[in-house]
Amino acid sequence: MTLRHMRIFVAVCTHNSITKAADALFLAQPTVSLAIKEMEEYYGVSLFNRISHKLYLSETGRLFLSYATHIIELFDELDAKIKNWDTLGTLRIGASITTGTYLLPGLVSEFHKSHPQIKVQAAIKNSEELEKLIMLNDLDFALIEGEIHNSQIRSEKIMEDKLTLICGANHPMAGIDSTDIRQLASYDFILREKGSGTREFFDSTLMVHNLTIKPIWESVSTHAILNAVSCGLGLSVLPHIMVKPYLDTGRVKEIKINDADLVRPFYVIYHCNKFLSNSAKDFMALCKFPVEIL
């Protein structure tokens, strides 16, 4: 029993004639007759009563017609949706706090100009949590900063950003423009939580210089950190794109680190076995455009 058998059966019922059904389906009449015979033999019932060379649906035939019609409609709906998935589907995108705050909204807005029917679901998490969601297939891909820790996850560089050392306008370090990294160990720090790409990159930079810093505050909220720094409670290292509004208003000051490079890449990541739809590929390509479009 196949979908083809059901389509033939429904056509015969619709036209109330094997000959007319064959013409409508562009099939030979014996082919349609054979299909009906195969169905009746398969189920061991008569789907039609044949009286005076005419076909009349039996009670079993009426039941079968209701199911066959529904099954064909469901299959046609499935077929249409799958074939048009790139124009009607959903993208599940993850983003770190930084990329989710400053990059993702603009990217989604730009993406919707060419893919208006695609729904975008977003999860804003730290980089460590996003990797876990990628491995669980809860995300199609994610935008993060920092290194990948799983060999089954692929990463593609999309752009760069720099981390910026900042202090409050009234902090003791506000009077200087630059410092060596070793001088930082004697100051209090307010940092992102463990597991964030920003925190991992800064900790790795400190390790290269055989330094460790235990922050007095940790937070998942960049804005909470910026407010605390602006109140003079400590230093912090945060993405420049998130610090810039505070720098422009003078609420915090940037201090250059003479002997450390705090430029780090942003990546789009996805599972190595993940099938990426054309719409997903289009979004990922958009991520590699210059930041000015965002």
Secondary structure, 3 states (H helix, E strand, C coil): CCHHHHHHHHHHHHHCCHHHHHHHHCCCHHHHHHHHHHHHHHHCCCCEEEECCEEEECHHHHHHHHHHHHHHHHHHHHHHHHHCHHHHCEEEEEECHHHHHHCHHHHHHHHHHHCCCCEEEEEECCHHHHHHHHHCCCCCEEEEECCCCCCCEEEEEEEEEEEEEEEECCCHHHHCCEECHHHHHHCCEEEECCCCHHHHHHHHHHHHCCCCCCCCEEECCHHHHHHHHHCCCCEEEEEHHHHHHHHHCCCEEECEECCCCCEEEEEEEEECCCCCCHHHHHHHHHHCCCHHHC
